């Protein structure tokens, strides 16, 4: 089965407008361990880990003190508020689209490890690349090791990578036959000393990744080659710049 991986967003919310979470995350024991470790730190130490201002540190410090991992939860796909999720617009999915993301979509998370679309989550702050030593490991990549990849590939042998490098590296370092991973790159052609190169703009890429998930759910994409038909936000698949493991979509800036 094809699986889609995406990044989380820093900004989160509690959503209670008629959408119910359906199951608890797979790695809840590990998440509880991370929560306990974070809760044992003072606000200054957490601010360093979170790399944020005083206001955000205070908000998330308070969240940690009150946090429950099993109650007052939100479906993961509705809990994040970033640009990617705005363009995905899951709150207006029809039932077929919901069924599609239930089966195919995975959100990678430093705190939860791996989240299915309807897993119940609570607002948190912990990026995968955070400098966060725990026990005998120096960071979250070492903490999660290959557990995320193993869970991801238990039902899927093709991974569509719509995640940022920070998150995709927790998966791609373990990819091996028969698993195939195809990364989608969204960019524009720019001239660099007479050579045409693909340049990616972070905000535009987040928008396109959200639109790609929406496109896949709308067309019930089952084969990775179907992605080549994506034509939203003025992007068009480029055969010339693509490879078997990297589909490049170029923006037509003249439209």
GIDAJO-V921014 format. One record per pair of residues at least 24 apart in sequence whose C-alpha atoms are under 10 Angstrom apart, sorted by the first residue. I is the first residue (numbers start at 1). J is the second residue. Records with the same first field share a line. If there is no record, write none. Layout:
I=J  J
This chain:
1=103  104  153  154  155  156  157  158  159  222  223
2=103  104  105  153  155  156  157  158  159  160  180  181  221  222  223  224
3=101  103  104  105  106  152  153  155  156  157  158  159  160  161  181  222  224
4=101  103  104  105  106  107  152  156  158  159  160  161  162  163  181  182  183  213  216
5=104  105  106  107  108  114  115  116  152  159  160  161  162  163  164  167  168  171  183  213
6=84  85  105  106  107  108  109  115  160  161  162  163  164  167  168  206  209  210  213
7=80  82  84  85  106  107  108  109  110  127  128  161  162  163  164  165  166  167  168  206  209
8=76  77  79  80  81  82  84  85  106  107  108  109  110  115  127  128  163  164  167
9=79  80  81  82  83  84  85  107  109  125  127
10=80  81  82  123  124  125  126  127
11=79  80  81  82  83  123  124  125
12=74  76  78  79  80  81  82  121  122  123  124  125
13=73  74  78  79  80  81  121  122  123  124
14=72  73  74  75  76  78  79  80  121  122  123
15=72  73  74  75  76  78  79  80  122
16=72  73  74  75  78  79
17=74  91
19=74  75  78  91  118
20=73  74  75  118  119  120
21=72  73  74  75  76  77  78  117  118  119  120  121
22=73  74  75  102  116  117  118  119  120
23=70  75  116  117  118  119  120  121
24=69  70  71  73  75  115  116  118  119  120  121
25=69  70  76  112  113  114  115  116  117  118  119  120  121
26=112  113  114  115  116  119  148  151
27=111  112  113  114  115  144  147  148  151
28=69  70  111  112  113  114
29=69  112
30=111  112  113  143  144
31=69  110  111  112  113
32=68  69  111  112
33=111  134
34=110  111  112  126  132  134  140  143
35=64  65  67  68  69  111  112  124  126
36=64  65
37=132  133  134  135
38=64  65  126  132  134
39=63  64  65  66  67
40=64  65
46=125  126  132
48=130  131  132
49=125  126  127  129  130  131  132  133
50=125  126  127  129  130  131  132
51=126  127  130  131
56=125
57=125
59=124  125
60=123  124  125  126
61=124  125
63=122  123  124  125
64=123  124  125
67=122  123  124
68=121  122  123
69=120  121  122  123
70=120  121  122
71=120  121  122
72=120  121  122
73=119  120  121  122  123
74=118  119  120  121  122  123
75=115  116  117  118  119  120  121  122
76=106  107  115  116  117  118  119  120  121  122  123
77=101  102  105  106  107  115  116  117  118  119  120  121
78=117  118  120  121
79=117  118  120  121  122  123
80=121  123
82=206  207  210
83=203  204  205  206  207  208  209  210
84=203  204  205  206  207  208  209  210  211  212  213
85=206  207  209  210  211  213  214
86=206  207  210  211
87=206  207  208  209  210  211  212  213  214
88=206  207  208  209  210  211  212  213  214  215  217
89=210  211  213  214
90=117  210  213  214  217
93=214  217  218
94=217  218
96=217  218  219  220
97=213  214  215  216  217  218  219  220
98=217  218
99=217  220
100=213  216  217  218  219  220  221  222
101=213  214  216  217  220
103=155
104=155  156  159  160  213  216  217  220  221  222
105=159  160  213  217
106=152  159  163
107=162  163  167
108=148  152  163  164  167  168  170  171
109=140  148  167  170
110=139  140  141  143  144  167  170
111=140  144
112=144  148
113=140  141  143  144  147  148  149  151  170
114=144  147  148  149  151  152
115=148  152
116=152
127=166  167
128=166  167  169  170
129=166  167
130=166
140=170
141=166  167  169  170  171
142=170
144=170
145=170  171  173  174
146=170  171  173  174  175
147=171
148=174
149=173  174  175
150=174  175
153=179  180
156=180
157=181
158=182  222  223  224
159=183  224
160=184  213  224  227  245  246  247
161=185  209  245  246  247
162=186  205  206  208  209  210  212  213
163=205  206  209
164=202  205  206  209
180=244  245
181=224  244  245  246
182=224  225  243  244  245  246  247
183=242  243  244  245  246  247  248
184=208  209  212  227  228  237  242  245  246  247  248  249
185=209  237  242  246  247  248  249  250
186=235  236  237  247  248  249  250  251
187=235  236  248  249  250  251  252
188=235  248  249  250  251  252  253
189=250  251  252  253
197=241
198=241  248  249  250
199=250
200=250  251
204=233  251
207=233
208=232  233  234  235  249
